Amino acid sequence: RRETHMTYVVTDNCIACKYTDCVEVCPVDCFYEGENMLVIHPDECIDCGVCEPECPADAIRPDTEPDMEKWVEFNRKYSEMWPVIITKKDQMPDAEKHDGEDGKLEKYFSEAPGEGG
């Protein structure tokens, strides 16, 4: 039986918004920055939950919710490719327009790394 370690994950609600309020409150610096979204490294997250209410786009979810396994793997994959981010930055220019939009993974997701920092 696999040892269960709970984590928070970033979902596609973040794509094209990339508010970074979450990174400022994270005590373990487990957020990683892509060109147009953030991810959480599942093995570094300590499940404290302080980031979840900080996200204006409601993109951060606990992995205990239904259908989150794919997001755990997605977050793991990209957190190993992208730079760590520990400093709040301005959100994406059209963040408010894209907030809550459906199908953002297919429409806008970029595998390119962000600047980090």
C-alpha positions as CSV (number, residue, x, y, z in Angstrom):
1,R,0.0,0.0,0.0
2,R,1.3,3.4,-1.0
3,E,2.0,5.8,1.8
4,T,-0.4,8.7,1.4
5,H,1.0,12.1,1.6
6,M,-1.6,14.8,1.1
7,T,-0.7,17.8,-1.1
8,Y,-2.3,20.8,-2.7
9,V,-2.2,21.2,-6.4
10,V,-2.7,24.0,-8.9
11,T,-5.4,23.3,-11.5
12,D,-6.1,24.8,-15.0
13,N,-7.9,27.8,-13.4
14,C,-4.4,29.3,-12.9
15,I,-3.6,29.3,-16.7
16,A,-3.5,32.7,-18.2
17,C,-4.1,34.3,-14.8
18,K,-1.1,33.4,-12.7
19,Y,-1.8,35.5,-9.7
20,T,1.1,34.9,-7.3
21,D,-0.5,35.7,-4.0
22,C,0.0,32.0,-3.1
23,V,3.8,32.0,-3.3
24,E,4.2,34.8,-0.8
25,V,2.5,32.8,2.0
26,C,4.1,29.4,1.3
27,P,6.4,28.5,4.1
28,V,8.3,25.9,2.1
29,D,8.8,27.6,-1.3
30,C,7.2,24.7,-3.3
31,F,5.7,26.8,-6.1
32,Y,7.3,26.7,-9.6
33,E,6.7,29.1,-12.4
34,G,5.7,28.4,-15.9
35,E,5.2,31.0,-18.6
36,N,1.5,31.3,-17.8
37,M,0.7,29.3,-14.7
38,L,2.2,28.0,-11.4
39,V,2.5,24.5,-10.1
40,I,3.2,23.0,-6.6
41,H,5.8,20.3,-6.1
42,P,3.7,17.5,-4.5
43,D,6.7,16.1,-2.5
44,E,7.7,19.5,-1.1
45,C,4.2,20.7,-0.2
46,I,3.6,20.2,3.6
47,D,-0.2,20.4,3.3
48,C,-0.5,23.5,5.5
49,G,-3.2,24.9,3.3
50,V,-2.3,28.6,3.7
51,C,-2.1,29.1,-0.1
52,E,-5.6,27.8,-1.0
53,P,-7.6,30.8,0.3
54,E,-5.0,33.3,-1.2
55,C,-5.8,32.3,-4.8
56,P,-8.2,34.8,-6.5
57,A,-8.8,32.3,-9.3
58,D,-9.6,29.4,-6.9
59,A,-7.0,27.3,-8.7
60,I,-5.5,25.6,-5.7
61,R,-7.2,22.4,-4.5
62,P,-6.4,19.6,-2.1
63,D,-5.6,16.3,-3.8
64,T,-8.3,14.6,-1.8
65,E,-10.9,16.1,-4.1
66,P,-12.3,13.8,-6.9
67,D,-10.2,13.5,-10.1
68,M,-7.2,15.3,-8.7
69,E,-4.7,12.5,-9.5
70,K,-4.0,13.9,-12.9
71,W,-3.3,17.3,-11.4
72,V,-0.8,15.8,-8.9
73,E,1.1,14.2,-11.8
74,F,0.8,17.4,-13.9
75,N,2.2,19.5,-11.0
76,R,5.0,17.0,-10.3
77,K,6.1,17.0,-14.0
78,Y,6.3,20.7,-14.4
79,S,7.7,21.5,-11.0
80,E,10.7,19.4,-12.0
81,M,11.1,21.5,-15.2
82,W,10.3,25.0,-14.1
83,P,12.1,27.4,-11.8
84,V,11.0,28.0,-8.2
85,I,9.1,31.2,-7.5
86,I,9.1,32.8,-4.0
87,T,8.2,36.4,-4.8
88,K,4.8,37.9,-5.7
89,K,4.6,39.3,-9.2
90,D,1.9,41.1,-11.2
91,Q,-0.7,38.7,-12.6
92,M,-1.0,38.1,-16.4
93,P,-2.3,41.1,-18.3
94,D,-5.7,39.5,-19.1
95,A,-6.0,37.6,-15.9
96,E,-9.5,39.0,-15.0
97,K,-10.8,38.3,-18.5
98,H,-9.6,34.6,-18.3
99,D,-10.6,34.0,-14.6
100,G,-13.1,31.2,-14.5
101,E,-12.9,30.4,-18.3
102,D,-13.4,26.8,-19.3
103,G,-11.0,24.8,-21.4
104,K,-7.9,26.8,-20.5
105,L,-5.5,23.8,-20.5
106,E,-6.3,23.1,-24.2
107,K,-6.5,26.7,-25.3
108,Y,-3.6,28.5,-23.5
109,F,-1.3,26.2,-21.6
110,S,2.4,26.7,-22.3
111,E,5.1,24.2,-21.3
112,A,7.7,27.0,-21.4
113,P,9.3,27.9,-18.0
114,G,8.7,31.3,-16.3
115,E,11.4,33.5,-15.0
116,G,11.2,32.2,-11.4
117,G,12.5,34.5,-8.6
